[in-house]
Amino acid sequence: MVACGGTLGPSEDAGDDDATADAALDAKYLACFDSSGQTDPSLKVCKTWSDCVVVQHQTDCCGTILYVGVSSTSAASFQKCEGNWDEHFPPCDCASNTRKTEDGHDVAPGDEVGPVADCDAGLCMTQTI
């Protein structure tokens, strides 16, 4: 087990088979995210707020959540990639209750309103209200 954001050291490396499996997993989520986890803008294209939905994106091995706005037509693709993205994190010794929107605001656990998605300059983005 590694600390949050940590990596496996050489003594924990299982070899070429793991590297091949990791590359295959990377390919499954790189269709939606860059290597740092930023959502591909093509999944966020919108014309009006009604084109947008809110989805959850895990940003680290601790389970920190970023609420992301994506187009409703891209939501299923996003969710598939998100499952693969979540799998790429190593186990870590931390817990997070942090939840944020793309405008940088915290979302409190149990918040009844929650984040909303809006179409901002042609891209779905989340915000708190």
TAPE-V154409 format. One record per residue. N is the residue number from 0. SS is DSSP state (@ for helix, = for strand, . for the rest). PSI is psi in degrees with one decimal (* if undefined). OMEGA is omega in whole degrees, -180 to 180 (* if undefined). Layout:
n: <N,N>
ss: <SS,SS>
psi: <PSI,PSI>
omega: <OMEGA,OMEGA>
This chain:
n: <0,1,2,3,4,5,6,7,8,9,10,11,12,13,14,15,16,17,18,19,20,21,22,23,24,25,26,27,28,29,30,31,32,33,34,35,36,37,38,39,40,41,42,43,44,45,46,47,48,49,50,51,52,53,54,55,56,57,58,59,60,61,62,63,64,65,66,67,68,69,70,71,72,73,74,75,76,77,78,79,80,81,82,83,84,85,86,87,88,89,90,91,92,93,94,95,96,97,98,99,100,101,102,103,104,105,106,107,108,109,110,111,112,113,114,115,116,117,118,119,120,121,122,123,124,125,126,127,128>
ss: <.,=,.,.,.,.,.,.,.,@,@,@,.,.,.,@,@,@,@,@,@,@,@,@,@,@,@,@,@,.,.,.,=,.,.,.,.,.,=,.,@,@,@,.,=,.,.,.,@,@,@,=,=,=,=,=,=,=,.,.,.,.,.,.,=,=,=,=,=,=,=,.,.,.,@,@,@,@,@,@,@,@,@,@,@,@,@,.,.,.,.,=,.,.,.,.,.,.,=,=,=,.,.,.,.,=,.,.,.,.,.,.,.,.,.,=,=,=,=,=,.,.,=,=,=,=,=,.,.>
psi: <143.6,161.7,159.8,126.4,-2.9,171.3,161.1,139.2,172.6,-36.2,-17.5,-2.2,127.8,-2.5,-164.1,-34.8,-41.7,-38.3,-40.3,-43.5,-41.2,-41.8,-39.7,-42.0,-43.5,-43.3,-32.2,-30.9,-18.2,-8.1,-19.9,-25.3,152.4,178.6,-17.6,-0.3,5.3,132.5,134.4,127.9,-25.4,-22.6,-7.7,0.9,134.5,165.4,-35.4,168.0,-29.3,-11.5,-11.4,146.3,159.9,130.8,161.7,135.9,120.6,130.3,-10.7,175.0,-14.4,-14.0,16.2,135.7,134.1,122.4,127.1,142.4,127.8,161.6,146.3,-29.6,-15.7,-4.8,-43.1,-41.9,-42.7,-48.2,-38.2,-47.1,-37.9,-41.1,-42.6,-37.7,-47.6,-37.4,-21.6,-14.2,136.7,157.6,143.8,162.3,66.8,162.2,144.7,134.3,13.9,129.4,127.6,161.9,168.8,-19.3,5.1,3.9,147.8,147.1,118.1,141.0,135.9,5.9,120.0,-29.0,-47.9,-176.3,156.8,156.8,140.5,158.0,111.6,110.7,37.5,4.5,137.4,131.4,148.4,153.9,164.5,154.3,*>
omega: <-179,176,-179,-180,-179,178,177,178,-178,-178,-179,-178,-177,174,-173,180,178,179,178,178,178,179,179,178,178,-179,-179,179,180,173,-177,-175,169,-174,177,177,178,-179,179,-178,180,178,-173,-174,-179,173,178,-180,-178,176,-169,173,179,175,180,178,177,-175,178,-177,-180,-180,176,-176,169,174,-175,173,175,177,-178,179,179,-173,-179,177,179,-177,178,178,-178,178,178,178,-179,-179,-175,-180,175,173,179,-175,180,176,-180,171,-176,176,-177,172,-178,176,174,-179,176,173,-177,175,180,179,-175,-179,179,-180,175,177,179,177,-176,180,175,179,175,179,178,178,173,178,*>
